[in-house]
Amino acid sequence: MDALSGDRPFAIIERVVTASHVRGLGFGAALMRHAEETAMSRGALKVMLSSNTRREEAHRFYERLGYDGEGSRLFKKYL
């Protein structure tokens, strides 16, 4: 990816969901921490994630974990 993007190696996280009855118990944070640690162990210097624009509660969760979505918008095209 380095040669194609001109950027440092990164990881992408998609479709993070926890069951509503266990939200707030730390499972989502543990899952994200594990994903970040796995990405770092494979040489990634940043993590990017996508989230549906309507999932405002999820956005607050990601912000509490240190993610910054300000001014960002992800575009994708399935091939």
N, CA, C and O atoms as a printed pandas DataFrame, in Angstrom:
     atom_number atom_name residue_name chain_id  residue_number  x_coord  y_coord  z_coord
0              1         N          MET        A               1    0.813   -1.199    0.000
1              2        CA          MET        A               1    0.000    0.000    0.000
2              3         C          MET        A               1    0.853    1.257    0.000
3              4         O          MET        A               1    0.436    2.279   -0.545
4              5         N          ASP        A               2    2.005    1.208    0.583
5              6        CA          ASP        A               2    2.856    2.381    0.645
6              7         C          ASP        A               2    3.109    2.963   -0.736
7              8         O          ASP        A               2    2.989    4.171   -0.941
8              9         N          ALA        A               3    3.459    2.100   -1.682
9             10        CA          ALA        A               3    3.790    2.571   -3.020
10            11         C          ALA        A               3    2.563    3.139   -3.731
11            12         O          ALA        A               3    2.684    4.050   -4.549
12            13         N          LEU        A               4    1.408    2.612   -3.425
13            14        CA          LEU        A               4    0.193    3.062   -4.100
14            15         C          LEU        A               4   -0.367    4.344   -3.509
15            16         O          LEU        A               4   -0.828    5.223   -4.238
16            17         N          SER        A               5   -0.326    4.446   -2.209
17            18        CA          SER        A               5   -0.991    5.579   -1.564
18            19         C          SER        A               5   -0.059    6.745   -1.278
19            20         O          SER        A               5   -0.519    7.869   -1.080
20            21         N          GLY        A               6    1.246    6.494   -1.254
21            22        CA          GLY        A               6    2.178    7.541   -0.894
22            23         C          GLY        A               6    2.117    7.893    0.578
23            24         O          GLY        A               6    2.660    8.916    0.996
24            25         N          ASP        A               7    1.469    7.066    1.360
25            26        CA          ASP        A               7    1.295    7.314    2.786
26            27         C          ASP        A               7    1.921    6.162    3.555
27            28         O          ASP        A               7    2.304    5.144    2.978
28            29         N          ARG        A               8    2.015    6.336    4.833
29            30        CA          ARG        A               8    2.534    5.266    5.684
30            31         C          ARG        A               8    1.500    4.155    5.804
31            32         O          ARG        A               8    0.318    4.378    5.541
32            33         N          PRO        A               9    1.933    2.958    6.199
33            34        CA          PRO        A               9    0.988    1.837    6.348
34            35         C          PRO        A               9   -0.117    2.168    7.356
35            36         O          PRO        A               9    0.132    2.809    8.377
36            37         N          PHE        A              10   -1.330    1.725    7.056
37            38        CA          PHE        A              10   -2.456    1.977    7.941
38            39         C          PHE        A              10   -3.387    0.779    7.944
39            40         O          PHE        A              10   -3.308   -0.093    7.078
40            41         N          ALA        A              11   -4.263    0.750    8.926
41            42        CA          ALA        A              11   -5.277   -0.299    9.029
42            43         C          ALA        A              11   -6.649    0.346    8.902
43            44         O          ALA        A              11   -6.834    1.518    9.232
44            45         N          ILE        A              12   -7.600   -0.430    8.422
45            46        CA          ILE        A              12   -8.979    0.039    8.293
46            47         C          ILE        A              12   -9.878   -0.857    9.131
47            48         O          ILE        A              12   -9.801   -2.083    9.048
48            49         N          ILE        A              13  -10.726   -0.239    9.932
49            50        CA          ILE        A              13  -11.692   -0.974   10.750
50            51         C          ILE        A              13  -13.083   -0.654   10.222
51            52         O          ILE        A              13  -13.428    0.508   10.011
52            53         N          GLU        A              14  -13.871   -1.696   10.014
53            54        CA          GLU        A              14  -15.240   -1.525    9.537
54            55         C          GLU        A              14  -16.186   -2.409   10.335
55            56         O          GLU        A              14  -15.781   -3.434   10.883
56            57         N          ARG        A              15  -17.431   -2.009   10.395
57            58        CA          ARG        A              15  -18.526   -2.808   10.944
58            59         C          ARG        A              15  -18.297   -3.262   12.386
59            60         O          ARG        A              15  -18.367   -4.454   12.685
60            61         N          VAL        A              16  -18.029   -2.330   13.254
61            62        CA          VAL        A              16  -17.883   -2.636   14.677
62            63         C          VAL        A              16  -19.261   -2.515   15.327
63            64         O          VAL        A              16  -19.868   -1.444   15.313
64            65         N          VAL        A              17  -19.740   -3.601   15.887
65            66        CA          VAL        A              17  -21.063   -3.603   16.514
66            67         C          VAL        A              17  -21.002   -4.445   17.785
67            68         O          VAL        A              17  -20.422   -5.530   17.796
68            69         N          THR        A              18  -21.601   -3.937   18.846
69            70        CA          THR        A              18  -21.785   -4.747   20.051
70            71         C          THR        A              18  -23.284   -4.844   20.315
71            72         O          THR        A              18  -24.047   -3.938   19.979
72            73         N          ALA        A              19  -23.686   -5.937   20.912
73            74        CA          ALA        A              19  -25.099   -6.131   21.246
74            75         C          ALA        A              19  -25.533   -5.049   22.229
75            76         O          ALA        A              19  -24.779   -4.682   23.130
76            77         N          SER        A              20  -26.734   -4.548   22.057
77            78        CA          SER        A              20  -27.200   -3.423   22.876
78            79         C          SER        A              20  -27.182   -3.737   24.372
79            80         O          SER        A              20  -26.949   -2.836   25.178
80            81         N          HIS        A              21  -27.420   -4.984   24.761
81            82        CA          HIS        A              21  -27.479   -5.306   26.192
82            83         C          HIS        A              21  -26.102   -5.371   26.861
83            84         O          HIS        A              21  -26.026   -5.474   28.086
84            85         N          VAL        A              22  -25.015   -5.312   26.087
85            86        CA          VAL        A              22  -23.677   -5.301   26.693
86            87         C          VAL        A              22  -22.931   -3.994   26.432
87            88         O          VAL        A              22  -21.756   -3.872   26.779
88            89         N          ARG        A              23  -23.595   -3.030   25.831
89            90        CA          ARG        A              23  -22.937   -1.738   25.593
90            91         C          ARG        A              23  -22.648   -1.060   26.918
91            92         O          ARG        A              23  -23.453   -1.104   27.847
92            93         N          GLY        A              24  -21.495   -0.437   26.986
93            94        CA          GLY        A              24  -21.093    0.243   28.211
94            95         C          GLY        A              24  -20.343   -0.645   29.187
95            96         O          GLY        A              24  -19.951   -0.190   30.262
96            97         N          LEU        A              25  -20.137   -1.920   28.823
97            98        CA          LEU        A              25  -19.435   -2.852   29.714
98            99         C          LEU        A              25  -17.960   -3.031   29.347
99           100         O          LEU        A              25  -17.249   -3.797   29.997
100          101         N          GLY        A              26  -17.500   -2.330   28.311
101          102        CA          GLY        A              26  -16.086   -2.378   27.956
102          103         C          GLY        A              26  -15.723   -3.332   26.835
103          104         O          GLY        A              26  -14.560   -3.397   26.436
104          105         N          PHE        A              27  -16.694   -4.077   26.315
105          106        CA          PHE        A              27  -16.384   -5.028   25.243
106          107         C          PHE        A              27  -15.941   -4.317   23.962
107          108         O          PHE        A              27  -14.981   -4.737   23.316
108          109         N          GLY        A              28  -16.641   -3.244   23.599
109          110        CA          GLY        A              28  -16.288   -2.497   22.390
110          111         C          GLY        A              28  -14.904   -1.882   22.500
111          112         O          GLY        A              28  -14.121   -1.928   21.552
112          113         N          ALA        A              29  -14.602   -1.305   23.659
113          114        CA          ALA        A              29  -13.285   -0.699   23.866
114          115         C          ALA        A              29  -12.193   -1.761   23.807
115          116         O          ALA        A              29  -11.125   -1.526   23.241
116          117         N          ALA        A              30  -12.457   -2.927   24.389
117          118        CA          ALA        A              30  -11.475   -4.017   24.348
118          119         C          ALA        A              30  -11.267   -4.498   22.918
119          120         O          ALA        A              30  -10.138   -4.778   22.515
120          121         N          LEU        A              31  -12.342   -4.596   22.154
121          122        CA          LEU        A              31  -12.246   -5.009   20.758
122          123         C          LEU        A              31  -11.424   -4.012   19.951
123          124         O          LEU        A              31  -10.567   -4.404   19.158
124          125         N          MET        A              32  -11.683   -2.732   20.151
125          126        CA          MET        A              32  -10.929   -1.702   19.433
126          127         C          MET        A              32   -9.462   -1.708   19.851
127          128         O          MET        A              32   -8.577   -1.559   19.008
128          129         N          ARG        A              33   -9.199   -1.878   21.134
129          130        CA          ARG        A              33   -7.816   -1.933   21.621
130          131         C          ARG        A              33   -7.079   -3.100   20.969
131          132         O          ARG        A              33   -5.929   -2.961   20.552
132          133         N          HIS        A              34   -7.745   -4.248   20.885
133          134        CA          HIS        A              34   -7.135   -5.421   20.253
134          135         C          HIS        A              34   -6.857   -5.149   18.771
135          136         O          HIS        A              34   -5.792   -5.500   18.263
136          137         N          ALA        A              35   -7.803   -4.531   18.087
137          138        CA          ALA        A              35   -7.604   -4.207   16.669
138          139         C          ALA        A              35   -6.430   -3.245   16.496
139          140         O          ALA        A              35   -5.628   -3.411   15.577
140          141         N          GLU        A              36   -6.321   -2.246   17.366
141          142        CA          GLU        A              36   -5.216   -1.288   17.297
142          143         C          GLU        A              36   -3.877   -1.970   17.563
143          144         O          GLU        A              36   -2.896   -1.706   16.867
144          145         N          GLU        A              37   -3.832   -2.841   18.564
145          146        CA          GLU        A              37   -2.594   -3.554   18.882
146          147         C          GLU        A              37   -2.184   -4.473   17.738
147          148         O          GLU        A              37   -1.001   -4.577   17.415
148          149         N          THR        A              38   -3.154   -5.137   17.127
149          150        CA          THR        A              38   -2.863   -6.000   15.982
150          151         C          THR        A              38   -2.320   -5.168   14.829
151          152         O          THR        A              38   -1.350   -5.563   14.181
152          153         N          ALA        A              39   -2.936   -4.023   14.570
153          154        CA          ALA        A              39   -2.472   -3.143   13.496
154          155         C          ALA        A              39   -1.044   -2.675   13.753
155          156         O          ALA        A              39   -0.212   -2.689   12.845
156          157         N          MET        A              40   -0.756   -2.258   14.991
157          158        CA          MET        A              40    0.600   -1.810   15.326
158          159         C          MET        A              40    1.608   -2.931   15.162
159          160         O          MET        A              40    2.714   -2.703   14.671
160          161         N          SER        A              41    1.240   -4.148   15.570
161          162        CA          SER        A              41    2.173   -5.275   15.471
162          163         C          SER        A              41    2.487   -5.620   14.024
163          164         O          SER        A              41    3.492   -6.271   13.738
164          165         N          ARG        A              42    1.629   -5.184   13.116
165          166        CA          ARG        A              42    1.845   -5.440   11.686
166          167         C          ARG        A              42    2.405   -4.222   10.957
167          168         O          ARG        A              42    2.459   -4.193    9.728
168          169         N          GLY        A              43    2.821   -3.222   11.726
169          170        CA          GLY        A              43    3.503   -2.076   11.138
170          171         C          GLY        A              43    2.636   -0.881   10.790
171          172         O          GLY        A              43    3.135    0.086   10.214
172          173         N          ALA        A              44    1.361   -0.917   11.119
173          174        CA          ALA        A              44    0.489    0.225   10.813
174          175         C          ALA        A              44    0.818    1.392   11.737
175          176         O          ALA        A              44    1.075    1.209   12.927
176          177         N          LEU        A              45    0.805    2.578   11.173
177          178        CA          LEU        A              45    1.087    3.773   11.955
178          179         C          LEU        A              45   -0.169    4.570   12.273
179          180         O          LEU        A              45   -0.132    5.518   13.056
180          181         N          LYS        A              46   -1.282    4.178   11.659
181          182        CA          LYS        A              46   -2.560    4.806   11.986
182          183         C          LYS        A              46   -3.680    3.828   11.673
183          184         O          LYS        A              46   -3.515    2.878   10.908
184          185         N          VAL        A              47   -4.823    4.093   12.290
185          186        CA          VAL        A              47   -6.025    3.292   12.057
186          187         C          VAL        A              47   -7.102    4.242   11.555
187          188         O          VAL        A              47   -7.307    5.322   12.110
188          189         N          MET        A              48   -7.775    3.830   10.512
189          190        CA          MET        A              48   -8.916    4.589   10.008
190          191         C          MET        A              48  -10.135    3.693   10.139
191          192         O          MET        A              48  -10.036    2.473   10.005
192          193         N          LEU        A              49  -11.274    4.295   10.397
193          194        CA          LEU        A              49  -12.483    3.486   10.489
194          195         C          LEU        A              49  -13.624    4.193    9.791
195          196         O          LEU        A              49  -13.635    5.414    9.633
196          197         N          SER        A              50  -14.579    3.388    9.381
197          198        CA          SER        A              50  -15.778    3.947    8.759
198          199         C          SER        A              50  -16.961    3.685    9.674
199          200         O          SER        A              50  -17.018    2.673   10.373
200          201         N          SER        A              51  -17.896    4.613    9.656
201          202        CA          SER        A              51  -19.094    4.487   10.476
202          203         C          SER        A              51  -20.231    5.209    9.768
203          204         O          SER        A              51  -20.040    6.291    9.212
204          205         N          ASN        A              52  -21.387    4.619    9.792
205          206        CA          ASN        A              52  -22.560    5.228    9.176
206          207         C          ASN        A              52  -22.808    6.600    9.790
207          208         O          ASN        A              52  -22.714    6.760   11.007
208          209         N          THR        A              53  -23.116    7.567    8.979
209          210        CA          THR        A              53  -23.296    8.940    9.464
210          211         C          THR        A              53  -24.409    9.068   10.495
211          212         O          THR        A              53  -24.417   10.024   11.271
212          213         N          ARG        A              54  -25.339    8.139   10.520
213          214        CA          ARG        A              54  -26.461    8.201   11.470
214          215         C          ARG        A              54  -26.115    7.621   12.841
215          216         O          ARG        A              54  -26.902    7.763   13.777
216          217         N          ARG        A              55  -24.968    6.978   12.980
217          218        CA          ARG        A              55  -24.622    6.304   14.237
218          219         C          ARG        A              55  -23.911    7.262   15.199
219          220         O          ARG        A              55  -22.734    7.088   15.512
220          221         N          GLU        A              56  -24.637    8.259   15.652
221          222        CA          GLU        A              56  -24.040    9.300   16.490
222          223         C          GLU        A              56  -23.505    8.766   17.814
223          224         O          GLU        A              56  -22.477    9.241   18.297
224          225         N          GLU        A              57  -24.179    7.796   18.403
225          226        CA          GLU        A              57  -23.686    7.197   19.654
226          227         C          GLU        A              57  -22.338    6.514   19.417
227          228         O          GLU        A              57  -21.429    6.612   20.241
228          229         N          ALA        A              58  -22.221    5.827   18.290
229          230        CA          ALA        A              58  -20.951    5.177   17.949
230          231         C          ALA        A              58  -19.860    6.217   17.733
231          232         O          ALA        A              58  -18.712    6.000   18.122
232          233         N          HIS        A              59  -20.201    7.336   17.123
233          234        CA          HIS        A              59  -19.208    8.387   16.887
234          235         C          HIS        A              59  -18.678    8.936   18.210
235          236         O          HIS        A              59  -17.481    9.194   18.343
236          237         N          ARG        A              60  -19.557    9.113   19.175
237          238        CA          ARG        A              60  -19.107    9.572   20.500
238          239         C          ARG        A              60  -18.181    8.530   21.143
239          240         O          ARG        A              60  -17.194    8.883   21.788
240          241         N          PHE        A              61  -18.507    7.258   20.960
241          242        CA          PHE        A              61  -17.667    6.168   21.468
242          243         C          PHE        A              61  -16.266    6.250   20.852
243          244         O          PHE        A              61  -15.268    6.187   21.570
244          245         N          TYR        A              62  -16.193    6.389   19.535
245          246        CA          TYR        A              62  -14.890    6.473   18.863
246          247         C          TYR        A              62  -14.115    7.703   19.319
247          248         O          TYR        A              62  -12.900    7.635   19.507
248          249         N          GLU        A              63  -14.799    8.815   19.496
249          250        CA          GLU        A              63  -14.128   10.027   19.974
250          251         C          GLU        A              63  -13.565    9.828   21.372
251          252         O          GLU        A              63  -12.472   10.310   21.670
252          253         N          ARG        A              64  -14.296    9.122   22.241
253          254        CA          ARG        A              64  -13.776    8.833   23.590
254          255         C          ARG        A              64  -12.503    7.989   23.515
255          256         O          ARG        A              64  -11.650    8.063   24.399
256          257         N          LEU        A              65  -12.383    7.190   22.457
257          258        CA          LEU        A              65  -11.190    6.359   22.284
258          259         C          LEU        A              65  -10.052    7.109   21.601
259          260         O          LEU        A              65   -8.978    6.547   21.388
260          261         N          GLY        A              66  -10.282    8.380   21.255
261          262        CA          GLY        A              66   -9.228    9.194   20.667
262          263         C          GLY        A              66   -9.301    9.366   19.162
263          264         O          GLY        A              66   -8.400    9.958   18.569
264          265         N          TYR        A              67  -10.351    8.864   18.531
265          266        CA          TYR        A              67  -10.499    9.007   17.083
266          267         C          TYR        A              67  -11.055   10.384   16.757
267          268         O          TYR        A              67  -11.873   10.928   17.498
268          269         N          ASP        A              68  -10.602   10.941   15.639
269          270        CA          ASP        A              68  -11.033   12.264   15.204
270          271         C          ASP        A              68  -11.718   12.144   13.848
271          272         O          ASP        A              68  -11.075   11.833   12.846
272          273         N          GLY        A              69  -13.015   12.391   13.823
273          274        CA          GLY        A              69  -13.754   12.317   12.570
274          275         C          GLY        A              69  -14.080   13.681   12.000
275          276         O          GLY        A              69  -14.762   13.787   10.980
276          277         N          GLU        A              70  -13.596   14.720   12.652
277          278        CA          GLU        A              70  -13.902   16.081   12.228
278          279         C          GLU        A              70  -13.377   16.338   10.820
279          280         O          GLU        A              70  -12.196   16.143   10.536
280          281         N          GLY        A              71  -14.260   16.771    9.963
281          282        CA          GLY        A              71  -13.867   17.119    8.602
282          283         C          GLY        A              71  -13.577   15.928    7.712
283          284         O          GLY        A              71  -13.062   16.093    6.607
284          285         N          SER        A              72  -13.899   14.732    8.175
285          286        CA          SER        A              72  -13.596   13.528    7.403
286          287         C          SER        A              72  -14.846   12.991    6.723
287          288         O          SER        A              72  -15.967   13.136    7.212
288          289         N          ARG        A              73  -14.611   12.379    5.599
289          290        CA          ARG        A              73  -15.675   11.668    4.905
290          291         C          ARG        A              73  -15.015   10.561    4.101
291          292         O          ARG        A              73  -14.050   10.798    3.374
292          293         N          LEU        A              74  -15.533    9.374    4.235
293          294        CA          LEU        A              74  -14.965    8.214    3.554
294          295         C          LEU        A              74  -15.770    7.929    2.296
295          296         O          LEU        A              74  -17.001    7.907    2.324
296          297         N          PHE        A              75  -15.072    7.713    1.205
297          298        CA          PHE        A              75  -15.710    7.304   -0.041
298          299         C          PHE        A              75  -15.251    5.900   -0.359
299          300         O          PHE        A              75  -14.090    5.557   -0.137
300          301         N          LYS        A              76  -16.154    5.083   -0.877
301          302        CA          LYS        A              76  -15.777    3.728   -1.248
302          303         C          LYS        A              76  -16.530    3.311   -2.490
303          304         O          LYS        A              76  -17.591    3.846   -2.815
304          305         N          LYS        A              77  -15.959    2.351   -3.168
305          306        CA          LYS        A              77  -16.574    1.790   -4.370
306          307         C          LYS        A              77  -16.307    0.302   -4.365
307          308         O          LYS        A              77  -15.153   -0.126   -4.338
308          309         N          TYR        A              78  -17.358   -0.485   -4.392
309          310        CA          TYR        A              78  -17.205   -1.930   -4.443
310          311         C          TYR        A              78  -16.955   -2.353   -5.880
311          312         O          TYR        A              78  -17.615   -1.868   -6.799
312          313         N          LEU        A              79  -16.022   -3.238   -6.070
313          314        CA          LEU        A              79  -15.667   -3.715   -7.414
314          315         C          LEU        A              79  -16.227   -5.086   -7.681
315          316         O          LEU        A              79  -16.024   -5.635   -8.764
